[in-house]
Amino acid sequence: MRKIYFLPILLLFLSSCSSDSSSNPEEMYFPPNDGSATWETKSISDLGWNQNAVQPLLDYLALKHSKSFIILVNGRIVMENYFNGHSVTSPWYWASAGKTLTSTVTGIAQQEGLVNINNKVSDYIGTGWTNETLAQENLINCKHLLSMTSGIDDYVNGVYSDDVTPSSLNYKADAGTRWAYSNVYVKLQDVVASASGQSWSSYFNAKLRDPLGMTGSWIQSGNNVVYWSTTRSMARFGLMALNKGKWNGNVIVNETYFNAASTTSQNINLAYGYLWWLNGKASYHMPQVQLEFPGSIIPTGPNDMFMALGKNDQKIYVVPSKKMVVIRMGDAADSENLALSDFDESLWEKISALYQ
């Protein structure tokens, strides 16, 4: 009798659990790593977005010299468009958006016990890697390179410089006391190579590129080594970032490090993490100037968005609150072609019109 009495309650409980399960948010999707073209999609109408906002966005992207554009929601492709002869298989350069690749791989090297970002850079690549005195150089640790606070002058003979040979890396301030967007971060690649006993490319491929199913390679360009890949490969990296360093249940870089990388890293430029740009902060600094600007970098974009931004408007936007990743590759939208540009604000007006 007691079992019969409780049966309706049990059935009600099971029904409630089933209902809760069906109302749970959609599961995150990860495309397969098998080299196939398979990638699940989600339509604008399925999301309840505004179909009338799609064409104005595409027209704007085409007008602004874009080559490719992708929106992912929960990992699924909502929009994927190519322009000016570009295609799903065409590679393009990441420019400074690739700084976030270096940040992530540095975190991987730390979780493997090869690197400690609080240690001096010279512990890994030896002294004399700058033109500073030994005492000045010894102040610079790996975290200073990640946060752009090395204190090394970003100008050489009055000209903004991306040269990282020792003679061009001159003292400007003590490490940790000045924020300046500088190519010296690339020394982290030497740190990882030295600590791992592998070339930078080999370690990068084994620990990040291949586990995410990305394609691409590092190519020398002037004083820089620049990453080139397809737009979908960039989207894969953005999806890993959305998931705080995880890929389909596997930890690529631990969440503790990734959370630190995607939040304010120092108290000078609030809008900068470990080579990631951060939206929604009270103020921000821009490359090549020592000025603080009030407000958010992209006022039209979500406040929780963090970004990989590169020259000529290479973009990865990651929006945790919307489980969204947005990718844009192409030529410079306007004559202004630094990592930050007015293009971001106008683009996000068009993107936000999709879902508002």
VOPAGU-2260 file (C-alpha; in pm, 1 decimal, decimal comma):
REM VOPAGU-2260
SITE   aa  ch    i         X         Y         Z
SITE  MET   A    0       0,0       0,0       0,0
SITE  ARG   A    1     279,9     240,2      84,3
SITE  LYS   A    2     445,4     189,9    -254,5
SITE  ILE   A    3     117,3     254,2    -436,0
SITE  TYR   A    4      61,0     568,9    -228,1
SITE  PHE   A    5     392,6     718,7    -326,1
SITE  LEU   A    6     373,1     621,3    -693,6
SITE  PRO   A    7     191,7     941,5    -809,8
SITE  ILE   A    8     446,6    1154,6    -627,4
SITE  LEU   A    9     732,4     960,4    -785,9
SITE  LEU   A   10     580,3     999,5   -1132,2
SITE  LEU   A   11     531,2    1371,9   -1073,4
SITE  PHE   A   12     898,3    1404,0    -967,9
SITE  LEU   A   13    1023,2    1214,1   -1274,4
SITE  SER   A   14     801,5    1423,6   -1498,6
SITE  SER   A   15     941,2    1739,5   -1342,2
SITE  CYS   A   16    1300,6    1622,6   -1399,1
SITE  SER   A   17    1220,9    1543,0   -1761,2
SITE  SER   A   18    1066,4    1884,9   -1809,4
SITE  ASP   A   19    1366,3    2058,8   -1652,6
SITE  SER   A   20    1601,7    1864,2   -1877,8
SITE  SER   A   21    1411,9    1959,9   -2193,4
SITE  SER   A   22    1424,9    2326,6   -2096,8
SITE  ASN   A   23    1800,4    2327,1   -2038,2
SITE  PRO   A   24    2008,1    2549,5   -2268,3
SITE  GLU   A   25    2129,0    2393,9   -2590,0
SITE  GLU   A   26    2441,1    2182,9   -2551,6
SITE  MET   A   27    2768,2    2332,5   -2674,4
SITE  TYR   A   28    2877,4    2190,8   -3010,1
SITE  PHE   A   29    3234,2    2127,8   -3124,7
SITE  PRO   A   30    3309,3    2046,8   -3488,9
SITE  PRO   A   31    3496,2    1720,5   -3551,3
SITE  ASN   A   32    3874,8    1719,5   -3579,6
SITE  ASP   A   33    3880,2    1470,0   -3865,8
SITE  GLY   A   34    3947,5    1721,7   -4141,0
SITE  SER   A   35    3594,4    1697,8   -4279,3
SITE  ALA   A   36    3389,4    2000,2   -4373,2
SITE  THR   A   37    3120,3    1899,0   -4121,9
SITE  TRP   A   38    3003,7    2179,9   -3894,1
SITE  GLU   A   39    2654,2    2201,9   -3746,5
SITE  THR   A   40    2451,2    2511,7   -3824,2
SITE  LYS   A   41    2175,5    2711,1   -3657,6
SITE  SER   A   42    1946,3    2941,1   -3854,5
SITE  ILE   A   43    1863,6    3302,5   -3782,9
SITE  SER   A   44    1496,0    3205,2   -3751,6
SITE  ASP   A   45    1572,7    2919,6   -3509,4
SITE  LEU   A   46    1738,4    3173,1   -3281,4
SITE  GLY   A   47    1448,9    3414,8   -3314,6
SITE  TRP   A   48    1683,0    3678,5   -3453,9
SITE  ASN   A   49    1593,2    3956,3   -3694,2
SITE  GLN   A   50    1628,9    3831,7   -4051,8
SITE  ASN   A   51    1590,0    4188,0   -4180,9
SITE  ALA   A   52    1919,6    4283,8   -4013,1
SITE  VAL   A   53    2122,4    4025,8   -4207,7
SITE  GLN   A   54    2152,3    4202,7   -4542,6
SITE  PRO   A   55    2257,6    4541,9   -4395,9
SITE  LEU   A   56    2533,7    4358,6   -4206,1
SITE  LEU   A   57    2651,2    4175,4   -4518,3
SITE  ASP   A   58    2642,8    4494,1   -4724,2
SITE  TYR   A   59    2853,3    4671,2   -4461,9
SITE  LEU   A   60    3105,8    4386,4   -4447,8
SITE  ALA   A   61    3142,5    4389,3   -4826,4
SITE  LEU   A   62    3176,0    4767,6   -4832,9
SITE  LYS   A   63    3450,9    4751,0   -4568,9
SITE  HIS   A   64    3680,8    4517,7   -4765,9
SITE  SER   A   65    3601,3    4202,8   -4569,0
SITE  LYS   A   66    3712,6    3862,2   -4692,1
SITE  SER   A   67    3524,1    3642,8   -4445,7
SITE  PHE   A   68    3278,5    3657,6   -4158,6
SITE  ILE   A   69    3147,8    3393,0   -3918,6
SITE  ILE   A   70    2907,3    3397,5   -3624,6
SITE  LEU   A   71    2892,8    3095,1   -3394,9
SITE  VAL   A   72    2630,7    3047,5   -3123,2
SITE  ASN   A   73    2685,7    2750,3   -2891,9
SITE  GLY   A   74    2950,8    2643,0   -3141,7
SITE  ARG   A   75    2710,2    2619,9   -3435,3
SITE  ILE   A   76    2749,0    2834,6   -3746,3
SITE  VAL   A   77    2474,4    3095,9   -3770,9
SITE  MET   A   78    2636,2    3305,9   -4043,7
SITE  GLU   A   79    2931,4    3219,6   -4268,1
SITE  ASN   A   80    3003,0    3451,5   -4556,9
SITE  TYR   A   81    3294,4    3507,2   -4793,3
SITE  PHE   A   82    3370,5    3807,0   -5010,1
SITE  ASN   A   83    3602,3    3918,5   -5291,2
SITE  GLY   A   84    3706,0    3572,6   -5407,6
SITE  HIS   A   85    3786,8    3441,7   -5059,5
SITE  SER   A   86    3651,8    3096,5   -4968,5
SITE  VAL   A   87    3623,2    2849,8   -4684,3
SITE  THR   A   88    3962,1    2702,5   -4781,0
SITE  SER   A   89    4148,1    3033,9   -4831,1
SITE  PRO   A   90    4414,8    3118,7   -4571,2
SITE  TRP   A   91    4457,2    3472,0   -4437,5
SITE  TYR   A   92    4681,5    3631,5   -4177,2
SITE  TRP   A   93    4581,0    3691,4   -3815,1
SITE  ALA   A   94    4821,9    3983,2   -3757,6
SITE  SER   A   95    4811,9    4085,5   -3388,4
SITE  ALA   A   96    4499,7    3878,6   -3329,3
SITE  GLY   A   97    4757,1    3597,3   -3317,5
SITE  LYS   A   98    4899,4    3739,5   -2995,1
SITE  THR   A   99    4627,2    3541,5   -2821,0
SITE  LEU   A  100    4773,7    3221,9   -2965,5
SITE  THR   A  101    5102,4    3306,9   -2792,8
SITE  SER   A  102    4917,7    3383,2   -2470,1
SITE  THR   A  103    4739,2    3048,6   -2479,3
SITE  VAL   A  104    5049,0    2844,4   -2557,7
SITE  THR   A  105    5238,9    3020,2   -2277,4
SITE  GLY   A  106    4962,1    2905,2   -2044,2
SITE  ILE   A  107    4992,3    2549,9   -2175,2
SITE  ALA   A  108    5368,5    2555,2   -2112,7
SITE  GLN   A  109    5303,3    2673,5   -1758,6
SITE  GLN   A  110    5051,4    2398,1   -1684,0
SITE  GLU   A  111    5306,7    2145,3   -1809,0
SITE  GLY   A  112    5558,8    2280,8   -1560,1
SITE  LEU   A  113    5793,4    2414,2   -1826,7
SITE  VAL   A  114    5736,5    2784,9   -1760,7
SITE  ASN   A  115    5635,2    3001,2   -1465,2
SITE  ILE   A  116    5504,8    3337,0   -1586,9
SITE  ASN   A  117    5626,6    3502,5   -1265,3
SITE  ASN   A  118    5986,4    3408,1   -1347,3
SITE  LYS   A  119    6232,0    3638,8   -1524,3
SITE  VAL   A  120    6241,4    3615,5   -1901,7
SITE  SER   A  121    6617,6    3576,9   -1878,3
SITE  ASP   A  122    6572,1    3255,2   -1678,6
SITE  TYR   A  123    6465,9    3096,3   -2007,2
SITE  ILE   A  124    6649,2    3280,7   -2285,0
SITE  GLY   A  125    6954,9    3412,9   -2101,4
SITE  THR   A  126    7061,7    3766,7   -2020,8
SITE  GLY   A  127    7137,7    4030,9   -2281,5
SITE  TRP   A  128    6813,0    3987,4   -2471,4
SITE  THR   A  129    6753,6    4362,7   -2427,4
SITE  ASN   A  130    6971,6    4674,6   -2443,6
SITE  GLU   A  131    6903,5    4745,0   -2076,6
SITE  THR   A  132    7131,4    4713,9   -1777,8
SITE  LEU   A  133    7125,8    4373,8   -1612,0
SITE  ALA   A  134    6936,7    4515,6   -1314,1
SITE  GLN   A  135    6670,1    4668,1   -1541,2
SITE  GLU   A  136    6638,5    4353,6   -1751,4
SITE  ASN   A  137    6607,7    4133,7   -1444,8
SITE  LEU   A  138    6289,3    4318,7   -1348,3
SITE  ILE   A  139    6108,1    4183,7   -1655,1
SITE  ASN   A  140    5918,2    3859,8   -1604,1
SITE  CYS   A  141    5702,9    3663,9   -1848,3
SITE  LYS   A  142    5382,3    3811,2   -1705,7
SITE  HIS   A  143    5509,5    4158,6   -1798,0
SITE  LEU   A  144    5534,3    4045,6   -2161,2
SITE  LEU   A  145    5183,4    3897,3   -2145,4
SITE  SER   A  146    5038,0    4220,4   -2005,6
SITE  MET   A  147    5244,6    4467,9   -2217,3
SITE  THR   A  148    5412,9    4613,9   -1909,0
SITE  SER   A  149    5777,9    4527,6   -1977,3
SITE  GLY   A  150    5883,3    4893,0   -1950,8
SITE  ILE   A  151    6073,0    4859,8   -2279,1
SITE  ASP   A  152    6040,2    5164,0   -2506,9
SITE  ASP   A  153    5797,9    5101,2   -2792,9
SITE  TYR   A  154    5975,3    5371,6   -2996,3
SITE  VAL   A  155    6327,3    5362,1   -3141,4
SITE  ASN   A  156    6476,6    5696,5   -3245,8
SITE  GLY   A  157    6132,5    5853,2   -3224,1
SITE  VAL   A  158    5966,2    5597,3   -3452,4
SITE  TYR   A  159    5725,3    5324,9   -3338,0
SITE  SER   A  160    5915,5    4999,0   -3377,9
SITE  ASP   A  161    5837,3    4628,2   -3396,0
SITE  ASP   A  162    6207,9    4535,0   -3399,9
SITE  VAL   A  163    6293,4    4292,6   -3118,0
SITE  THR   A  164    6667,1    4265,3   -3168,6
SITE  PRO   A  165    6850,2    4352,3   -2842,6
SITE  SER   A  166    6979,1    4687,3   -2968,7
SITE  SER   A  167    6619,5    4806,5   -3022,7
SITE  LEU   A  168    6486,7    4697,9   -2682,0
SITE  ASN   A  169    6568,7    5000,3   -2470,6
SITE  TYR   A  170    6471,7    5094,8   -2117,4
SITE  LYS   A  171    6183,7    5339,1   -2075,8
SITE  ALA   A  172    6051,0    5253,6   -1729,2
SITE  ASP   A  173    6073,0    4983,6   -1466,5
SITE  ALA   A  174    5877,7    4672,9   -1559,4
SITE  GLY   A  175    5522,1    4684,2   -1427,7
SITE  THR   A  176    5498,4    5065,4   -1417,1
SITE  ARG   A  177    5409,9    5148,8   -1780,7
SITE  TRP   A  178    5170,0    4993,1   -2033,3
SITE  ALA   A  179    5279,0    5008,7   -2396,7
SITE  TYR   A  180    5162,2    4793,5   -2686,9
SITE  SER   A  181    5484,0    4641,7   -2814,1
SITE  ASN   A  182    5609,9    4357,4   -3029,8
SITE  VAL   A  183    5843,9    4249,6   -2748,2
SITE  TYR   A  184    5572,4    4003,8   -2638,2
SITE  VAL   A  185    5704,2    3774,7   -2914,3
SITE  LYS   A  186    5995,9    3686,4   -2685,2
SITE  LEU   A  187    5746,5    3455,9   -2513,4
SITE  GLN   A  188    5775,2    3231,2   -2817,2
SITE  ASP   A  189    6148,7    3206,2   -2750,0
SITE  VAL   A  190    6073,4    3134,6   -2383,9
SITE  VAL   A  191    5841,7    2846,0   -2474,8
SITE  ALA   A  192    6081,4    2707,7   -2734,7
SITE  SER   A  193    6373,2    2713,4   -2490,7
SITE  ALA   A  194    6173,3    2565,1   -2204,1
SITE  SER   A  195    6022,3    2288,0   -2416,0
SITE  GLY   A  196    6333,4    2201,3   -2615,3
SITE  GLN   A  197    6126,8    2226,8   -2934,0
SITE  SER   A  198    6079,3    2486,2   -3201,2
SITE  TRP   A  199    5794,3    2728,9   -3135,4
SITE  SER   A  200    5598,5    2594,0   -3433,7
SITE  SER   A  201    5637,5    2230,7   -3328,0
SITE  TYR   A  202    5520,4    2296,4   -2973,1
SITE  PHE   A  203    5234,3    2517,8   -3094,3
SITE  ASN   A  204    5116,4    2257,5   -3344,6
SITE  ALA   A  205    5125,2    1971,4   -3094,0
SITE  LYS   A  206    4966,0    2153,6   -2802,7
SITE  LEU   A  207    4714,1    2390,0   -2964,0
SITE  ARG   A  208    4670,3    2372,7   -3340,8
SITE  ASP   A  209    4624,3    1997,2   -3379,0
SITE  PRO   A  210    4407,9    1935,9   -3068,1
SITE  LEU   A  211    4162,2    2199,0   -3196,5
SITE  GLY   A  212    4159,9    2061,0   -3549,8
SITE  MET   A  213    4298,8    2388,5   -3683,7
SITE  THR   A  214    4506,2    2430,6   -3996,5
SITE  GLY   A  215    4766,8    2697,6   -4061,1
SITE  SER   A  216    5127,8    2791,9   -4005,6
SITE  TRP   A  217    5358,0    3067,7   -3883,3
SITE  ILE   A  218    5514,2    3272,4   -4163,7
SITE  GLN   A  219    5791,9    3528,9   -4131,5
SITE  SER   A  220    5679,3    3880,9   -4221,0
SITE  GLY   A  221    5937,5    4154,0   -4163,6
SITE  ASN   A  222    6027,8    4151,9   -3795,6
SITE  ASN   A  223    5722,9    3941,3   -3711,6
SITE  VAL   A  224    5622,0    3579,3   -3736,2
SITE  VAL   A  225    5253,7    3590,5   -3835,0
SITE  TYR   A  226    4998,3    3312,3   -3822,2
SITE  TRP   A  227    4799,1    3229,2   -4135,7
SITE  SER   A  228    4493,1    3003,4   -4139,3
SITE  THR   A  229    4143,1    2959,9   -4273,7
SITE  THR   A  230    3859,2    3154,8   -4115,0
SITE  ARG   A  231    3713,6    2835,0   -3970,8
SITE  SER   A  232    4043,4    2765,6   -3795,5
SITE  MET   A  233    4022,2    3107,3   -3635,4
SITE  ALA   A  234    3665,2    3021,8   -3534,2
SITE  ARG   A  235    3784,3    2697,9   -3371,8
SITE  PHE   A  236    4026,1    2893,3   -3156,7
SITE  GLY   A  237    3750,4    3138,9   -3066,1
SITE  LEU   A  238    3526,7    2848,5   -2965,0
SITE  MET   A  239    3799,7    2714,4   -2735,7
SITE  ALA   A  240    3824,9    3062,4   -2582,5
SITE  LEU   A  241    3448,0    3077,6   -2531,3
SITE  ASN   A  242    3479,7    2752,5   -2337,3
SITE  LYS   A  243    3759,4    2890,4   -2114,8
SITE  GLY   A  244    4034,8    2673,5   -2255,3
SITE  LYS   A  245    3839,0    2352,6   -2309,1
SITE  TRP   A  246    3765,8    2170,2   -2633,4
SITE  ASN   A  247    3496,8    1904,4   -2644,0
SITE  GLY   A  248    3563,3    1797,6   -2285,2
SITE  ASN   A  249    3941,7    1816,9   -2309,7
SITE  VAL   A  250    4140,3    2080,3   -2122,0
SITE  ILE   A  251    4369,6    2261,2   -2365,8
SITE  VAL   A  252    4475,2    2529,0   -2118,0
SITE  ASN   A  253    4348,2    2530,0   -1761,0
SITE  GLU   A  254    4057,0    2753,6   -1667,9
SITE  THR   A  255    4248,7    2935,6   -1394,2
SITE  TYR   A  256    4503,9    3061,0   -1644,3
SITE  PHE   A  257    4242,3    3137,8   -1907,2
SITE  ASN   A  258    4032,8    3339,4   -1662,6
SITE  ALA   A  259    4341,8    3542,7   -1574,0
SITE  ALA   A  260    4422,6    3589,1   -1942,3
SITE  SER   A  261    4075,1    3721,1   -2023,6
SITE  THR   A  262    4043,3    3966,8   -1732,9
SITE  THR   A  263    4234,1    4285,1   -1643,6
SITE  SER   A  264    4600,9    4193,9   -1594,4
SITE  GLN   A  265    4735,4    4518,7   -1442,9
SITE  ASN   A  266    4604,2    4853,0   -1314,8
SITE  ILE   A  267    4724,2    5077,4   -1598,4
SITE  ASN   A  268    4519,6    4960,6   -1898,2
SITE  LEU   A  269    4203,8    4808,3   -1754,0
SITE  ALA   A  270    4102,3    4684,4   -2098,3
SITE  TYR   A  271    4394,1    4443,8   -2139,0
SITE  GLY   A  272    4446,5    4090,5   -2014,8
SITE  TYR   A  273    4720,2    3852,6   -2128,2
SITE  LEU   A  274    4735,3    3970,8   -2491,1
SITE  TRP   A  275    4351,8    3979,4   -2502,1
SITE  TRP   A  276    4156,0    4306,2   -2528,6
SITE  LEU   A  277    3863,7    4347,2   -2288,2
SITE  ASN   A  278    3540,4    4533,7   -2349,4
SITE  GLY   A  279    3316,9    4699,9   -2092,7
SITE  LYS   A  280    3588,2    4848,8   -1869,4
SITE  ALA   A  281    3587,6    5196,7   -1715,6
SITE  SER   A  282    3878,2    5310,2   -1935,3
SITE  TYR   A  283    4128,8    5187,4   -2191,6
SITE  HIS   A  284    4462,2    5269,4   -2357,1
SITE  MET   A  285    4539,6    5240,5   -2727,3
SITE  PRO   A  286    4855,9    5134,2   -2911,6
SITE  GLN   A  287    5131,3    5391,0   -2972,0
SITE  VAL   A  288    5000,2    5652,9   -2730,2
SITE  GLN   A  289    5028,5    5707,7   -2355,4
SITE  LEU   A  290    4674,4    5832,5   -2308,1
SITE  GLU   A  291    4382,6    5695,3   -2109,7
SITE  PHE   A  292    4038,2    5710,2   -2268,7
SITE  PRO   A  293    3721,1    5686,6   -2058,7
SITE  GLY   A  294    3460,1    5420,0   -2117,6
SITE  SER   A  295    3440,6    5092,6   -2306,2
SITE  ILE   A  296    3651,3    5020,3   -2615,1
SITE  ILE   A  297    3342,6    4918,8   -2815,5
SITE  PRO   A  298    3037,3    5085,2   -2657,1
SITE  THR   A  299    2802,7    4912,4   -2903,0
SITE  GLY   A  300    2937,9    4567,8   -2809,6
SITE  PRO   A  301    2852,6    4348,3   -2509,2
SITE  ASN   A  302    3031,3    4448,9   -2188,9
SITE  ASP   A  303    3157,9    4096,4   -2119,0
SITE  MET   A  304    3317,3    4060,5   -2461,9
SITE  PHE   A  305    3689,1    3989,3   -2490,4
SITE  MET   A  306    3875,9    4017,1   -2816,7
SITE  ALA   A  307    4174,0    3926,7   -3030,2
SITE  LEU   A  308    4235,2    4229,7   -3252,6
SITE  GLY   A  309    4485,6    4256,2   -3535,8
SITE  LYS   A  310    4612,9    4501,8   -3790,9
SITE  ASN   A  311    4384,3    4565,9   -4087,6
SITE  ASP   A  312    4083,6    4458,0   -3881,9
SITE  GLN   A  313    4143,3    4091,1   -3817,5
SITE  LYS   A  314    3893,9    4016,0   -3538,6
SITE  ILE   A  315    3795,3    3747,5   -3291,1
SITE  TYR   A  316    3513,8    3859,0   -3062,1
SITE  VAL   A  317    3413,5    3624,1   -2778,4
SITE  VAL   A  318    3087,3    3696,1   -2593,6
SITE  PRO   A  319    3026,8    3456,1   -2301,4
SITE  SER   A  320    2684,4    3599,3   -2209,5
SITE  LYS   A  321    2554,0    3514,3   -2557,0
SITE  LYS   A  322    2766,1    3199,3   -2606,4
SITE  MET   A  323    2878,4    3367,1   -2925,3
SITE  VAL   A  324    3200,0    3392,2   -3127,1
SITE  VAL   A  325    3236,2    3636,8   -3416,4
SITE  ILE   A  326    3519,8    3626,3   -3670,3
SITE  ARG   A  327    3612,7    3885,2   -3932,7
SITE  MET   A  328    3910,6    3862,2   -4168,6
SITE  GLY   A  329    4000,7    4093,6   -4453,0
SITE  ASP   A  330    4176,9    4408,2   -4562,9
SITE  ALA   A  331    4164,4    4727,3   -4355,3
SITE  ALA   A  332    3808,3    4854,1   -4327,6
SITE  ASP   A  333    3928,4    5213,9   -4346,4
SITE  SER   A  334    4257,4    5401,8   -4368,8
SITE  GLU   A  335    4301,8    5342,3   -3993,8
SITE  ASN   A  336    4448,9    4994,7   -3962,2
SITE  LEU   A  337    4571,9    4946,7   -3605,7
SITE  ALA   A  338    4440,3    4671,7   -3378,0
SITE  LEU   A  339    4162,7    4905,8   -3262,8
SITE  SER   A  340    3957,1    5108,6   -3511,3
SITE  ASP   A  341    3618,0    5279,0   -3555,1
SITE  PHE   A  342    3516,8    4976,7   -3759,9
SITE  ASP   A  343    3456,9    4778,2   -3438,1
SITE  GLU   A  344    3188,5    5013,9   -3312,6
SITE  SER   A  345    3004,0    5035,0   -3645,4
SITE  LEU   A  346    3026,6    4660,2   -3699,7
SITE  TRP   A  347    2875,2    4587,8   -3359,3
SITE  GLU   A  348    2583,8    4819,5   -3431,4
SITE  LYS   A  349    2504,8    4590,7   -3724,4
SITE  ILE   A  350    2566,7    4266,5   -3533,8
SITE  SER   A  351    2359,2    4367,4   -3231,6
SITE  ALA   A  352    2069,6    4455,0   -3462,6
SITE  LEU   A  353    2044,1    4082,3   -3534,5
SITE  TYR   A  354    1941,9    3988,7   -3182,3
SITE  GLN   A  355    1803,9    4303,7   -3019,2
